[in-house]
Structure formats: C-alpha cells, structure tokens
Amino acid sequence: MKNICVFGLGYIGLPTAAMFAHHGANVIGVDVNQHAVDTINQGKIHIVEPGLEAIVKQAVDNGKLKASLTPVHSDAYLIAVPTPFKGDDHEPDLSYIQAVSKALAPLLEKGDIVILESTSPVGATEKMVEWLAEERSDLTFPKYHEPDVEADIFVAYCPERVLPGKVVEELISNDRIIGGMTKESTNKAQEVYRIFVEGDLLATNSRTAEMAKLTENASRDVSIAFANELSIISDKLGINVWELIELANHHPRVNILQPGAGVGGHCIAVDPWFIVNQNPNEAKIIRAAREINDSKPDWVIEKINAEVNKLKTQGIEKPTVALLGLAFKPNIDDLRESPAVHIAREMLDVDSAELLLVEPNIDKLPKTLDSGKLVSLSEAIDIADVIAILVAHDDFAKIEISKKNVISFVTNL
C-alpha cells in the first residue's frame, strides 16, 4: 500500500491525500479543477484549513504528493467527491461517484482496493461496484450478500468524520468505521488507513458503515433542531434562550446544544435527507428536524426585517444592514449549504435594505451573491444601522458594537 490515488481534492480529499503522503505513501490526487491542481502542485492550498498548507508543501517538496487531472494506477483508490441533491425532492446525485468509477476502472489490477469516502445513501458502495463491473468484466468484484467469497478487487466504504478547522488533528486521532463489501475487503481497508490513523479502525459491512455516517449527522441535526425550535419559542415568550439553555444544562442528564441561524455544511444539512429519501414513511423525526433547521434562516430574516422596519418608521428610508459571517460554521471559509448565504441571498432579492456582507475568510463572494457587497468588518461597523451576527467567527468576538443596533443569532460572543 505504497501508491495511493485520491479522487477529489476538496475539504476532505486534500487533507486525506496530504496525510497519506506525510506518512510515506506516494499519492496522486485527482481533481477536475485545474486551479486546484496547479495550486497544490505549487505546495499551496485552495481551501482554508489550519495546519494543512505546511503538510501539503512538505509532501509536494518531497515528491510524495502530486495533483493531476488524470489518475494513474495505484494500489489503493480513495473516492472523496461530492454527493449533492438532484432536483427539489432531495434525491441523492451519485453522478460524481459514477464518473470516478468509469475513470478508474481501466486502471484496476487484481489485488487493488477501492474505498468510497463520499457521504452516500445506503447501497451506494454496491452501486459503485456495479459501475466498476460494467467496465471490467474481466475482473471479479465482491458482493454484499457474499462476505466470505473472495474477489479480484477489494471494495470498502469508510466515511470521513472530521470537524472543519480541526481536520488535520482529527484525521489522525478519530476512530474510523471500515465497512468492507467482504471481510477481506475490510481487512485490506484497515491496512490502508493504518498508514496514518491512530484511532480505532472499527470493522463492519458497507451498508452499516454508510448508515452509521448518516446516523451520526442525523443525530446532530435532531439535537440542533431542538435548540433552534427552543430559540423561536423563547423569543415568542420573551425569554433569553441562552440563559434558559445554560440553566437547563445544569441538570446532570441534559445537554442542550446552542441554537443558531440554521444548519449548513456538506454533512448535517444534507445527509439526513438521504435517510428520509429512502425511508419517507419511517423517518418522521429526522424529516421534522430537517424542516425545522431549513426554516430557521427565514425566521432570522423576519427578525432582521423587523429591525429594519422600525428604522423606517423613524425616517431612515433604506437602512443599511451588515450581515456578519457567511460560512456555515465559525472560523472556516466553507460556504456550502450555509444558512447565512441563504439569508444574504434572500435579502438581496427583496432589496428592502442596503446590504453589507462580512466574511473574513474569503476574498470574493460566490456567484449566488454576486450582487452583494463584501466589506471589511470595520467598514460594516462604521456604516451599518443594523448589525446581524450570523456566524460566531473569532474576529467578531473582539469588536465594540455596544452602540449599534445589534442582533446576534449565535452565542459565545
């Protein structure tokens, strides 16, 4: 297991590729983004992740890590590409996994292992095997219902479970779930991850591993939905939700999470829908949690607009509103499924206020917000009539905003 090919050089694929290279493997990272490939080959990174750039630079300088638009034969292939929705009914889109399967199939040789890391609905690993088998009828592939039968190619599912902002540390220390299509596939995948993982490598089958990943994020989503619903109820009753939660959490068996402007990111805001999509009649709590969290940004907009309307009655025809934070969580640059982006886009569309957007971790706005104005924190504070704190970035904790009309939808500030 000295030669590894990683498909997808985003927030998970790049740190994973860098970690394998840092621990002695020869790694080819494959991505369709020419800018990402060029940046990595210069020893730099195209994402924000503390500690990662130094590791990438060292691996590139040592010749252990190279980015490319095309794959090469390797002992192990890891797939870390997106699995978004297609359409409006939250049906998972596996086309990226299918495209990778077709790209790597011609390279496969007997004894190679293919590991899917992309968060996927239950059965996705088996579907990937079907796509591989269609391209390579000369090889035998494992079957989920025959875990003891040997095959030419090993296949496993191993979901990532890291926290953005702490990926470098958690890739090494966190336990990993290793779900092989066969028992031998599980053993082979464990051999791959043992190159750098210090946590436990927990053996299971592919379907259970797929469901475990979805379950972890659905559990978090349900807990956050309770906190978000509690914040709405508390606001209606004139109760400070932060004080309420702090008091309730003094109970030895209660641990309520903190509410926010919604739920974003590539995992918690997406994965529970995979369960609902496959089990529409059974996943009642999971669906309700998703709906609560998906609707929270609209409630936030209502609260901001209420402040705007107050100012209009005071003679300010078009108040200036500063939205602080666009990332889906504190201290990162990742805008995927961000509730703050949704809030900004909706407010730009309505155009009831002059909008200023503050996100210290990005240099330019995404296309969905190209009509907005990205400004510095100091400029926003000087100009804005209303300041809405949407993300608990460390940068926002140090500002003096006591004289401003401020609404905070986060705590720890």
SULPEWO-V954709 format. One record per pair of residues at least 6 apart in sequence whose C-alpha atoms are under 8 Angstrom apart, sorted by the first residue. I is the first residue (numbers start at 1). J is the second residue. Records with the same first field share a line. If there is no record, write none. Layout:
# SULPEWO-V954709
I: J, J
This chain:
# SULPEWO-V954709
1: 25, 75, 76, 191, 192
2: 24, 25, 26, 75
3: 25, 26, 27, 74, 75, 76
4: 20, 25, 26, 27, 28, 74, 75, 76, 77, 78
5: 17, 27, 28, 29, 30, 71, 72, 73, 74, 75, 76, 77, 78
6: 13, 17, 27, 28, 29, 30, 77, 78, 79, 80
7: 13, 29, 30, 31, 77, 78, 79, 80, 81, 100
8: 14, 29, 30, 31, 32, 79, 80, 81
9: 15, 17, 29, 30, 31, 36, 80
10: 47, 80, 81
11: 47, 164
12: 80, 160
13: 79, 80, 81
14: 29
15: 52, 167, 168
16: 171
17: 27, 28, 29, 65
18: 27, 52, 55, 56, 59, 65
19: 55, 168, 196
20: 26, 27, 195, 196
21: 27, 59, 64, 65
22: 55, 58, 59, 64
23: 195, 196
24: 64
25: 64
26: 63, 64, 65
27: 64, 65, 66
28: 65, 66, 67, 68, 71, 72
29: 65, 66, 67, 68, 71
30: 37, 67, 68, 69, 70, 71
31: 37, 67, 68, 69, 70
32: 69
33: 69
34: 69
36: 45, 46
37: 67, 68, 69
38: 67
39: 45, 46
40: 46, 56, 60, 66, 67
41: 60, 66, 67
42: 57, 60
43: 53, 56, 57, 58, 59, 60, 61
44: 53, 56, 57
45: 52, 53, 56
47: 333
48: 332, 333, 334, 361
49: 164, 165, 166, 167, 332
50: 165, 166, 168
51: 168
52: 168
56: 65
59: 65
60: 66
71: 103, 104
72: 107
73: 107, 108
74: 112
75: 111, 112, 113
76: 112, 113, 114, 115, 192
77: 112, 113, 114, 115
78: 114, 115, 116, 117
79: 97, 100, 114, 115, 116, 117, 118
80: 116, 117, 118
81: 96, 97, 118
82: 96, 97, 118, 119
83: 92, 93, 94, 95, 96, 97, 118, 119, 120
84: 92, 93, 94, 270
85: 91, 92, 93
86: 92, 93
89: 277
90: 273, 274, 277
91: 274, 277
92: 120, 121, 274
94: 120, 124
97: 128
98: 128, 131
101: 128, 131, 132
102: 131, 132, 135
105: 132, 135, 136
106: 135, 136
108: 153
109: 152, 153
110: 139, 152, 153
111: 152, 153, 154
112: 152, 153, 154
113: 153, 154, 155, 156, 185, 188, 189
114: 153, 154, 155, 156
115: 155, 156, 157, 158, 189
116: 125, 156, 157, 158, 159
117: 157, 158, 159, 160
118: 159, 160
119: 159, 160, 210, 213, 214, 267, 271
120: 210, 214, 271, 274
121: 210, 211, 214, 274, 275, 278
122: 207, 208, 210, 211
123: 206, 207, 210
125: 155, 156, 157, 206, 207
126: 143, 144, 181
129: 141, 142, 155
133: 139, 140, 141
139: 152, 153
140: 151, 152, 153
141: 151, 152, 153, 154, 155
142: 149, 150, 151, 152, 153, 154, 155, 181, 182
143: 149, 181, 182
144: 181, 182, 205, 206
146: 182
147: 181, 182, 183
148: 182, 183, 184
149: 182
150: 182, 184
154: 180, 181, 182, 184, 185, 188
155: 180, 181, 182, 185, 186
156: 178, 179, 180, 181, 182, 185, 186, 189, 206
157: 178, 179, 180, 181, 206, 209, 210
158: 176, 177, 178, 179, 209, 210
159: 176, 177, 178, 209, 210, 213
160: 176
161: 174, 176, 213
162: 170, 171, 174
163: 170
164: 332
165: 331, 332
171: 197
172: 196, 197, 198, 199
173: 197, 198, 199
174: 197, 198, 199, 200
175: 197, 198, 199, 200, 201, 202
176: 199, 200, 201, 202
177: 201, 202, 203, 204, 209
178: 186, 189, 190, 201, 202, 203, 204, 205, 206, 209
179: 186, 203, 204, 205, 206, 207, 208, 209, 210
180: 186, 187, 189, 203, 204, 205, 206
181: 205, 206
182: 205
183: 205
186: 203, 204, 205
190: 201
193: 201
194: 201
214: 271, 272, 274, 275
215: 272
217: 267, 268, 271, 272
218: 268, 271, 272, 286
220: 268
221: 263, 268, 269, 272, 286, 289, 290, 293
222: 285, 286, 289, 290
223: 256, 257
224: 257, 258, 259, 263, 293
225: 259, 289, 290, 292, 293
226: 256, 289
227: 256, 257, 258, 259
228: 258, 259, 260, 262, 292, 293, 296
229: 292
230: 241, 259
231: 241, 259
234: 240, 241
235: 241
242: 258, 411
245: 256, 257, 258
248: 254, 255, 256
249: 255, 256
258: 410, 411
259: 409, 410
260: 390, 391, 409, 410
261: 296, 297, 300, 339, 340, 390, 391, 409, 410
262: 293, 294, 295, 296, 297, 338, 339, 340
263: 269, 293, 294, 328, 337, 338, 339
264: 328, 329, 336, 337, 338, 339
265: 328, 329, 334, 335, 336, 337, 338
266: 336, 337
269: 290, 337
272: 286, 287, 290
273: 287, 290
275: 283
276: 282, 283, 286, 287
297: 339, 340, 342, 343
298: 343
300: 343, 409
301: 343, 347
304: 388, 407
307: 386
308: 319, 321, 353, 386
311: 317, 319
312: 318, 319
318: 352, 353, 354
319: 353, 354, 384, 385, 386
320: 353, 354, 355, 356, 383, 384, 385, 386
321: 353, 354, 355, 356, 384, 385, 386, 387, 388
322: 355, 356, 357, 358, 380, 381, 384, 385, 386, 387, 388
323: 344, 355, 356, 357, 358, 387, 388, 389, 390
324: 357, 358, 359, 377, 387, 388, 389, 390, 391, 396
325: 340, 357, 358, 359, 360, 389, 390, 391, 392, 393
326: 335, 338, 339, 340, 341, 357, 358, 359, 390, 391
327: 333, 334, 335, 336, 338, 340, 341, 359, 391
328: 334, 335, 336, 337, 338, 339, 340, 391
329: 391, 392, 393
330: 391, 392, 393, 394
331: 361, 392, 393, 394
332: 361
333: 361, 362
335: 341
340: 390, 391
341: 369
344: 357, 369
345: 368, 369
347: 353, 355
348: 355, 369, 371, 372
355: 372, 373
356: 372, 373, 374, 375, 380, 384
357: 372, 373, 374, 375, 380
358: 374, 375, 376, 377, 380
359: 374, 376
360: 376, 377, 395
364: 374
365: 372, 374
381: 387, 401
385: 404, 405
386: 404, 405, 406, 407
387: 404, 405, 406, 407
388: 406, 407, 408, 409
389: 406, 407, 408, 409, 410
390: 408, 409, 410
391: 409, 410
392: 410, 411, 412, 413
396: 413
397: 412, 413
